[in-house]
């Protein structure tokens, strides 16, 4: 089992508006593994390269938390391998096709040919990026 990473937090919920002077701050530790990861053995972090998913808030250099135990469904952001090439896209499943949808209008969607080798490697559950 991987060691849990503990972060000294000092805060609970933080409003995005004006701070309340009466806000109680706690000094509890936050377990990031417990908060961000459902299944430790099936979860990986991958770094994104490129800007095809910017419309989904996923930018070049971001890290995605990817859970391989989740059953991929229409609408999920997935790590897909098409004919040996890995990509991150939104999965769209219709009655006639499987489409890997870009979230940037400068990139075409990928309609997966019927005879293509498609593997959905995992489902992205979180995106981590620097502010």
N, C-alpha and C positions, 0 to 999 in steps of 0.2 A: 504494500500500500504506500502511496506517495505521502510525504509529510504535508500536513496542512500548513498553509501560510496564514499567519495571524497579523492583522494590522491594527494598531491602536487607532481607534476611530475618534472618540471624543464627541460625536454628534449622533443624533437619531435622524428623524426626518428633517430635511432642510427646505423651507419654503423658498421659492424662486422670486418672491416679491420682497417687500421690506421686512427686515429681520424683526422678530419680536423680542423686546428686552426681557420678557419673562420666560423665554425659551429655556427649558432645562436641558443641559447637555450631560450626556452620560460618558463615562470613561470605559465602556465595555469594549471588548475585542470583537472584531468582525472576522468570521471565518469565510474567506473568499471562495474556498472550495465548496462549502455548504451553500453559499448564495448563488454561485454561478454554474455549478456542475451537478447534473442529475446523476450521472453514472461515470464514476472516475475511470474505470477500466476501458470505457468506450469513448472517452472524450480526448480530443486533441486540439492544439492551437495551431492554426496555419496563418501565414502572413499573406496578405492580398497584394498582388502586383497588377497595376492597371486601374483604369477609371470606368470600366463598363458598368459598375454597380453604384455609382455615385447617387443616383436617384433613390436608392434604398438606404442612403447614409453610410455606405461602405466605400472608403477611400483608399487610394494607393498607400501601402505601408501599414494599413490597419491590420490587427490580428482578429481572426474569427475563432470563437470557441465552437468546435464542431463535434456533435454527438453522433457516433456511428450506430447507436442502438435505436435511434428514432426511425420509425417507418416514414419514408418520404411521402409527402402528399402534395397535391396541387396547391401552389402558393408558397411553399417553403423555399427559402434560400438554401441551395444545396451546393456541395462540391460534387461535380459530375466529371466522369472520365469518359470521353467520347473518342473511340478509336485510339486510345492511348494518350490523348491530350486532356489534361486536367483544366477545369474552369470552374468559376463560381458564378452561378446564375440563379434566377428564380424559376422553379419548376412549374411548368404549365402542362397539364394532362387533359386532352380533349378526347372525344370519342374516335377521332381519326389520327391523332398525332401526339407525340411528346415534343414539347418545345422548351428550350432553355432560353429564357427571356432576359435580355440585358435591361438594365435600369438606367440607360443613357441612350438618348436618341441617335447618337453618333455611331452606335453599334447595332448591327442587325441581330435579330433573334436567330437562334439555331434550331431549325426544325430537324429533329434527329431522324435520319433515314431508317426505314424499317430494318434493313440489314446491317445497320451500324452496331458496333459493340459499345453499348451504353452501360455504365456502372454508376449508380448514385453512391458515392463513397461515404457521404455523411450529410447531416442537416445542421446548418449553422444556427446556433441558439443565441449567441451574443456577438456583438462587434465591439472591439476595444480600440479606441484611438485617442491620440493625445489632443489636448485642447490648445 
